[in-house]
Amino acid sequence: MNVRPQTQLREMRKGLELRPDEIDIRRIAPVLVPAAFFAVGNWPGPHARLRAGDIGLTWAVVLTGQAMRYVDFEMQEHWDALGIDWKALALRNLAEHSGDRPGTHALRRDDGEVYGVVFMHPDGLGPSRLLLRDQLSAFFSGGYQVALPEMSCALAFSVGLEKKELATVQDLVDNCYQNGTRPLAPGIYAPEDLLPEMESAPLGIGAVGNLCQGP
């Protein structure tokens, strides 16, 4: 469901006015963003660089109306003072809101077998679901790779794809990265590439070609 820009702006303004003690911690979620967001050094909240050098991790409070507010240092200090493991909570929140079924679309072979899933959730946190590694490892028991071409679009797919299947995945990645509203990263990665660059920084944590194009 598309939300009108005016509604998003209204909800964002309301969310920005909330004090840390007024924020519903059940709405915290991890967010994967371009690492370039942190390049200048003035990002206003906690963040981490990942092993995939062009991808970074931060956190946000998910608001109504498909809006969000990035977690800032004031929120972090408030939750830390209360002893809340908010990074772990953010990942649990995401899992609880994702359900048992990975992804929103499936890439299937002629016999119906799923070889890939696409994450384009209404909350805009599709790529964040790639952090739910236990669920994906269980679904892709033979191993998998991931792609995050756009900030609201991600893919996970089996390793060892046939040439035609890999071409389908690559076309989707290229299309989303080149034509998506908010490009994230153009590559294909191992699940471990989405772990923090520093081990001491825990995460706490159809016509497929047109899926990521805006209206």
C-alpha positions as CSV (number, residue, x, y, z in Angstrom):
1,M,0.0,0.0,0.0
2,N,1.4,3.4,-1.0
3,V,1.2,6.2,1.5
4,R,0.8,9.8,0.4
5,P,3.9,12.0,0.9
6,Q,1.9,14.4,3.0
7,T,1.0,11.5,5.4
8,Q,4.7,10.5,5.7
9,L,5.8,14.0,6.4
10,R,3.1,14.4,9.1
11,E,4.1,11.2,10.8
12,M,7.8,12.1,10.5
13,R,7.2,15.4,12.2
14,K,5.3,13.8,15.0
15,G,8.0,11.2,15.4
16,L,10.7,13.8,15.6
17,E,8.9,15.5,18.5
18,L,9.0,12.4,20.7
19,R,11.4,12.4,23.6
20,P,13.5,9.2,24.1
21,D,11.2,8.2,27.0
22,E,8.2,8.5,24.8
23,I,9.5,6.2,22.0
24,D,8.0,2.7,21.8
25,I,11.0,0.5,21.9
26,R,9.0,-2.3,20.1
27,R,9.4,-0.1,17.0
28,I,13.2,-0.1,16.9
29,A,14.7,-1.9,13.9
30,P,18.1,-2.3,12.2
31,V,18.5,-0.5,8.9
32,L,21.1,-1.2,6.2
33,V,22.3,1.9,4.4
34,P,25.1,2.9,2.0
35,A,28.4,3.2,4.0
36,A,28.8,6.6,2.3
37,F,26.2,7.9,4.8
38,F,29.0,7.8,7.5
39,A,31.9,9.0,5.4
40,V,31.8,12.6,6.6
41,G,31.7,11.6,10.2
42,N,28.6,13.6,11.3
43,W,26.0,10.8,11.4
44,P,23.8,11.7,14.4
45,G,23.5,8.3,16.0
46,P,25.1,4.8,16.5
47,H,26.2,3.0,13.4
48,A,28.6,0.3,12.3
49,R,30.6,-0.5,9.2
50,L,30.1,-4.0,7.8
51,R,32.6,-6.4,6.1
52,A,31.0,-5.4,2.8
53,G,32.7,-2.0,2.7
54,D,30.0,-0.3,0.8
55,I,27.3,-1.2,3.3
56,G,26.7,0.2,6.7
57,L,24.3,-0.6,9.6
58,T,22.3,1.8,11.7
59,W,19.0,1.7,13.5
60,A,15.7,3.5,13.3
61,V,12.3,3.9,15.0
62,V,9.6,2.7,12.6
63,L,6.7,5.2,12.6
64,T,3.3,4.8,11.1
65,G,2.7,5.9,7.5
66,Q,5.8,4.2,6.2
67,A,8.0,6.8,7.9
68,M,11.0,6.3,10.2
69,R,13.3,8.2,12.5
70,Y,16.9,7.2,12.8
71,V,18.1,6.4,16.3
72,D,20.3,9.3,17.6
73,F,22.8,9.4,20.5
74,E,20.2,10.8,22.9
75,M,18.0,7.8,22.4
76,Q,21.1,5.5,22.8
77,E,22.1,7.1,26.0
78,H,18.6,6.8,27.4
79,W,18.2,3.1,26.6
80,D,21.8,2.3,27.8
81,A,21.0,4.0,31.1
82,L,18.0,1.8,31.5
83,G,20.1,-1.3,30.8
84,I,18.1,-2.1,27.6
85,D,20.0,-4.2,25.0
86,W,18.3,-2.2,22.3
87,K,20.3,-3.7,19.4
88,A,19.3,-7.2,20.2
89,L,15.7,-5.9,20.8
90,A,15.8,-4.3,17.3
91,L,16.6,-7.6,15.7
92,R,13.9,-9.4,17.7
93,N,11.4,-6.7,16.7
94,L,12.3,-7.2,13.0
95,A,11.9,-11.0,13.3
96,E,8.5,-10.7,15.0
97,H,7.2,-8.4,12.3
98,S,8.6,-10.6,9.5
99,G,6.8,-13.8,10.2
100,D,7.9,-17.3,9.1
101,R,7.8,-16.7,5.4
102,P,11.0,-15.2,4.0
103,G,10.6,-12.5,1.4
104,T,7.7,-11.1,-0.4
105,H,8.3,-12.6,-3.9
106,A,9.8,-15.9,-5.1
107,L,12.0,-16.7,-8.0
108,R,11.1,-20.2,-9.1
109,R,12.4,-22.9,-11.5
110,D,10.1,-24.4,-14.1
111,D,9.3,-27.2,-11.6
112,G,8.2,-24.7,-9.0
113,E,11.2,-25.0,-6.8
114,V,12.2,-21.7,-5.2
115,Y,15.8,-20.6,-5.9
116,G,15.5,-17.0,-4.7
117,V,13.4,-14.7,-2.7
118,V,12.9,-10.9,-3.0
119,F,12.4,-8.7,0.0
120,M,10.2,-5.7,-0.7
121,H,8.2,-5.2,2.5
122,P,5.7,-2.4,3.0
123,D,7.8,-1.0,5.9
124,G,10.7,-0.4,3.5
125,L,13.0,-2.6,5.6
126,G,13.4,-5.4,3.0
127,P,17.3,-5.4,3.2
128,S,17.2,-5.6,7.0
129,R,15.6,-9.0,6.8
130,L,18.9,-10.3,5.4
131,L,20.2,-10.0,9.0
132,L,17.8,-12.8,10.0
133,R,20.5,-15.3,9.1
134,D,19.1,-18.3,11.0
135,Q,15.8,-18.1,9.1
136,L,17.6,-17.8,5.7
137,S,20.0,-20.6,6.5
138,A,17.2,-22.9,7.3
139,F,15.3,-21.9,4.1
140,F,18.5,-22.2,1.9
141,S,19.9,-25.3,3.4
142,G,22.6,-25.7,0.7
143,G,23.9,-22.1,1.3
144,Y,22.9,-18.8,-0.1
145,Q,24.1,-15.4,-1.3
146,V,22.5,-12.0,-1.0
147,A,22.2,-8.7,-2.8
148,L,21.0,-5.3,-1.6
149,P,20.7,-3.1,-4.6
150,E,18.2,-0.6,-3.2
151,M,17.3,0.6,0.3
152,S,13.9,-1.0,0.2
153,C,14.8,-4.1,-2.0
154,A,17.0,-7.1,-1.3
155,L,17.4,-10.6,-2.6
156,A,18.6,-14.0,-1.2
157,F,19.3,-16.9,-3.5
158,S,20.8,-20.3,-3.5
159,V,24.4,-20.8,-4.3
160,G,25.4,-22.7,-7.5
161,L,22.6,-21.3,-9.7
162,E,22.3,-22.2,-13.3
163,K,23.5,-19.7,-15.8
164,K,20.0,-18.6,-16.7
165,E,19.0,-18.2,-13.1
166,L,22.1,-16.2,-12.2
167,A,21.4,-13.9,-15.2
168,T,17.8,-13.3,-13.8
169,V,19.2,-12.4,-10.4
170,Q,21.9,-10.1,-11.9
171,D,19.4,-8.4,-14.1
172,L,17.2,-7.7,-11.1
173,V,20.1,-6.4,-9.1
174,D,21.3,-4.1,-11.9
175,N,17.8,-2.8,-12.5
176,C,17.1,-2.1,-8.9
177,Y,20.4,-0.4,-8.3
178,Q,20.3,1.7,-11.5
179,N,16.6,2.6,-11.5
180,G,15.6,2.4,-7.8
181,T,14.8,5.5,-5.8
182,R,17.5,5.0,-3.2
183,P,20.5,2.8,-4.5
184,L,22.3,0.9,-1.8
185,A,25.0,-1.5,-3.2
186,P,25.5,-3.1,-6.7
187,G,27.3,-6.3,-5.6
188,I,26.5,-9.8,-4.6
189,Y,27.7,-10.9,-1.2
190,A,28.1,-13.8,1.2
191,P,25.9,-13.6,4.3
192,E,29.0,-13.1,6.4
193,D,29.7,-9.9,4.5
194,L,26.8,-8.3,6.5
195,L,28.6,-8.9,9.8
196,P,30.3,-5.9,11.5
197,E,33.7,-5.0,10.2
198,M,34.9,-5.2,13.8
199,E,34.0,-8.4,15.7
200,S,33.5,-6.4,18.9
201,A,30.6,-4.4,17.3
202,P,27.6,-6.8,17.5
203,L,24.6,-6.5,15.3
204,G,22.6,-7.2,18.5
205,I,22.4,-8.6,15.6
206,G,6.3,-12.3,-12.0
207,A,8.0,-9.6,-14.0
208,V,11.0,-9.4,-11.7
209,G,12.8,-6.9,-13.8
210,N,10.4,-4.1,-12.8
211,L,10.0,-4.8,-9.1
212,C,12.3,-2.0,-7.8
213,Q,11.3,0.7,-10.2
214,G,9.3,3.6,-8.9
215,P,6.0,4.7,-10.4
